[in-house]
Amino acid sequence: MQDPTKLVIIILTAMFTHTFGAAQAECRDLLDSGDILYSKFNNGRALDLYRRAHSQCPDTYEALMKMTRAYIDVGQEATTGRRESFFVKGLRFADTLRIRYPDSSQAYFLTAVAAGNLCRVRKGTRKVALVRIVERNVSKAIKLDPDFAPAYVVLGLYYREIAIANPLLKILARLLLGGIPKGTLKDSEQAFQQALALSPNNIFALLEIARTDLLMGKKGEAIKHLKQSQNFNPSWYMDGKLKQESERLLKTLTP
């Protein structure tokens, strides 16, 4: 006669394996469906599926990372009044991602992107603290993955914002944080050039280097970069809007 204790263990093990396997399969389905929507630039519906996947398998890197990214992306598309809440959630989950997966360049990149977006909606001392978060995390992301072009775009934006920051922001940074790292327009230009060396069809990088060019008095270079941006098809959900911005700026610079 079979030992009852062993029989119970066998039954419980089978039940656990079946439940765990079913949960993992459902998580995979949710992630795959989210990826399809994300590839079609439907960030809102993708976020919903990524959130459900994260709820189903909270210890999975992929679910946490994609949910975090989607929160930030939806925030960029949201109306002004709703943006901050999405960016705050994105930053919170990026912190979790960074703590759990300290070797992931995406964890630091998404932290920098979330903080950078919050910089655009916050003022004064709250803005100053976020500036340091951007610099520290984008630098770490690049160190972990030096071939990831979007990180250099964020770095270029950061350097330009520092270069043109108003005196009050710099005073606050000095008083509260002992200052902020130096950044020049030349640093900004070089970061965008590195992004384009890695990804020549990066519409965002082309638009932003053009803006830096204009601040440096390089109108001809700006026009060249803006024209180049019109040659590429959108590969990111913001690219269509960015191409329109490039076209409008180009029209102001050419007869």
N, C-alpha and C positions, 0 to 999 in steps of 0.2 A: 504493500500500500504506500502511495506517495506521501512524503512528509507534508502536512498541511501548511506549515510555515513556508516551505519552498514554493508551494503552489500559489500562495498569496503573493509572494514576491514576484513570481513569474507573471501573474495577472496584472499586478500593479505596474511592473516594468513595461508590459505590452501596452497598457493604457497610456502611460506617460509618453512612450515612444510615439504612439499614434497621435496623441494630442500635440506633442511638440512638433512632429513632422507636419501636421496639418497647419499649425500656426506659421511655421516657416514657409510652407507653400503659399499660404494666403498672403504673407508678407511679400514674397517674391512677385506674386501676381500684382499686388498693389504698386510695387516699385516699377515694374515693367509698364503698367498702364500709366503711371505718373510720368515715366520717361517719354512715352509716346506723346502725351499732352504737352510736356515741356518742349519737346522738339518742334511742336507746332505753335510754340510761343503762347500757349494757354496756361499761364502761370497760376492763376487762381484755382483752377480745377486740379492742376498738378499738385499744388500745395495741399489741398484737401486729401488727396491720395497719399502723399508723403506723410502727412500727419497721422493718417490711419495706419500706415506701415510702421511708423515709429511707435505708435501705441501697441501694435501687435508684436513688434520685436525691438524693444527699447534699447537693447544692448548691441544692436547692429550699427556699424559705422556708416554704411551706405544710407540707411534710413535717416539717421540723425543729420548727416551732412547735406543730403538733398532737401530735407525739410528746412534746415537752416538757410540754405541758399534760396529756396523758394520764398521764405518769409521776406528776405531782403529784396528779391526781385518784385514781389507783389507790392512792397512798400514803394518802390521806385515808380510803379504804375499808378499807385493810389492817389486820390485827391489829397490836397495839402493837409487837411485836417486829420486824415487817417494815417499819414505816412509814419509819424513818430512811433505809434504803437507797434507797427510792423517792424521797424528798425530796432526798437527796444527788444522785442522778442527774438529777432535775428541775432542781436548782440549777446543776449542771454544764452541762447542755444550754441552760439559760436564759442562762448566761454566754456560750456560743457564739453563741446567737441575738442577744444584745445586741452582741457584737463584730462580727458579720457584717452586722447590720441595725440600726445605731445610731439610725435614725429610726423604728423600730417601737415603738409604745407597748406592744404585747403583750410585747415582749422585757423591758421594765422591770417590767411588771405581774407576769409570771410569775416573775421573779427575786424580787420582793417576796413573792409568795405562797409560793414554795418556802422562802425564808428564814424567813418567818413561821411556817410549819409546823414547821420545824426548831427554832425557838425553843420550841415546845411540848414537845419531847422532849429538849432539851439543857439543861444547867445551867451555872451559874457563868460563867467567862470566855468559854466557847464560846457561851453565850447572848447575852452582851453584844455581841460582834462582829456577830452576826446582827441585832440590833436596829437597828444603824446601816444595815445593808444594806436592811432593810425601808423605813425612813424615806426614804433617798436615792432608792431606785428607784420607790416608789409616787408620790413627788412628781414625778419625771421622767415617769412614765406619765401622770399627770394633766395635766402641762404639754403633752404631745404630743397627748393626746386628752381634753379637759376634759369631754366628754359621756359618758364610759364609767363607768357607775354602780358596777360592782364595785370599781373602784379606790378610790372614796370609802368603800366598806365596809371595805376593808383599812386605809385611813387612820383610820377611826373606831376600829377595833380597836386599831391601833397607839397612838393617843392615849390610849385607855382603859388599855391595859397600862402605859403610862408613868405615867399618873396614879396608878395603884394599885400600882406596882412596890414591892417590898420595899426597905428601906434598903440592904441588902447589895448588891443589884444596882446601885443608884445609886452606891454607893461604888466598886464595881468599874469602872463606866463612867467615873467621874471619874478614877480612877487610871490606867486603861488607854487611854482614848480621849479624855480631856479633858472628859468629861461626855457626856450625851445630850441631844438637843433636847427642849425643854419640851413637855409635853402635858397638857391638863387634861380633866376630864369634859365641860366646856362645848365644848372643841374636838372631842371625840368625838361629842357630840350633833349639832353643826353638820355634821360630815362625814356622819353617817348621814342627816341631813335633806337634804343635797345629793344623796345617793344616791337617796333616795325621791322627790325632786323630778324626777329623771331617770327613775326606774323605780319607780312607786308600788306595783307588785305584787311587789316584791323581798322575798321571804319572809325571806331571811337578814338584810337590813337592818332589817326590822321586829322580828325577834327581838333583834338586837343593840342597837338603839336602846332597846328595852324594858329590857334589862339595864343600859344606861347610865342610863336614867330612874330605875331603882330605886336605883342608887348615888347619884343626885342627890336622892333623897327624893321623886321624882315618881311615886308609885304609880298615880295616876289615868291619867297619860300612858302608863305601862307597860301597864296593862290595855287601854287603847284600841289600842295598837300590836299587842299580842298577839292581840286579837280580830280586828283587820284581817288578820293573817297567816293566819287560818283561812278567809278568804274566797277565797283564790286557789289555783288548781291548780298543781301542781309543774311548773316549766319547766327545772329544773336537777336533776341526779341526787341532790343532797343535800336538796332541798326537802321530800321526804316525811319524812325524819328530823327536819328542822328544824321542820316543822309539829307533829310529835309533841312535840318539846322545848317549843315554844311552848304547846301545850295543857297539858302537865304544869305548866309554870310558872304559867300562868293559873289553874289549879285551886288552886294554893297561895296565890293572891292574892285569890280571890273565894270567897264562902260557897258 
